[in-house]
């Protein structure tokens, strides 16, 4: 019993210790900088441009991610087909390896392969463009959205869909009128996580779209560029904005989960 209590106390101590250190690290972004300097940085043309571009590209990427992740997650949850395990493994790969590796792979795909050349023949240029930001965010966030939506459909009892089919509804009608309403909680959660993930995408965007000043400059790129220049006020302000956006996303997610429970 004595060892059990000690082990319990040790685990709780580690939990509080790490949480405290993480809180100090995050709080330092807000407490150490001069508030006036942060406010001035927020008003700069570069920061306004970066924030607008981040929000616009993340919203567009989020829409495309959700449009594709819903049918993919549903297919993986409900259907058996050859190569299903391979599809699931490949979709999970971007979660496992660094964004820089994914960015390099996309750079080669859209820059050197026949796909990139085919798109350029139609005037669609992805590498080192704003479109490249959306593509990078899309490929980075899609695996996370698919995983959440797949888990959501897995928790829904297939009997509801079978009853719908027995009443004469087709597959699409059942999916649209039964499955989607039942999955609304997971879809909402996936949308929030996807948007936050797109906003925070850095390595993939840097490699595929580049880090061009006031062109492909989203908030993570602003942070990176200004640290390189030694402009800590701008870098810190970028970090603060990213943390605030992430906090709002997590807060909305937790609130929604609370209502769900």
C-alpha positions, 0 to 999 in steps of 0.5 A: 500500500505504501508503495502504491501511494508513493507511485500515485504521488509520483505520477501526480507530481510529474503531471503538475510539474510538466503542466507548470513548466508548460504554463510558464513557457506559454505565459512567458510569451505574454509576460516578458515582452513589452505590451506597447511593442506587441501592440505596435507590431500588431499594427504593422502592415506585415502582421496584418497581411500575415494574419489575413493570409493565414485566416483566408488560406486556412478557411479555404484549406479547411473546407477542402479538407472536410469535403474529402475527409468525410467520405474518406472517413466514412468509407474506412469505417463502413466498407471493406475493400482491397487495400483498406489497411494500406490506405489507412497506413498511408493516410496516417504517415504524415502524422508520424513524420516531420512537416519538412519531409511532407513539404519536400515530398509535395515539392517533388510531386508538384515541381518535378513530376508529371503532375506538376508539369500537367498542372502548369500546362493549364496555368496552375502553379503550386510551387512557391505560390499562395496556392501552394500554401493551401495545398500544404495546409490541406495535405498536413491537416487531412490525416488528422481530420480523417482520423477524427471522422473515422472514429466518429463513424465507428462510434455510430451504431450501423443499425440506424443506417440499416433501418433507414435502408430497410425503409427504402432509402438509398445509400446517399439518402441514408448517409445524408439524413441519418449518418451525417446528423448523428456524426455532427459532434465529430464533424464539428470537432474535426472542423475546429482541429483542422482549422487550428492545424492549418493555421499552425502549419509551418514546415510544409508551407515553408518548403512548398510555398516558400517563405516570401516576405509579404507574399506567402507569409503566413503567421508561422512564416512571419515568426520564422522570418523575424527570428531570422532577422532578429526582430523579436517583437514581431516574432513574439507577436506572431507566436501570441496570435498563434497561441490565442487562435489555438486556445480559442479552438481548444476552448470551443472543442472542450465546450462542445465536448462538455455539451456532448457529454 
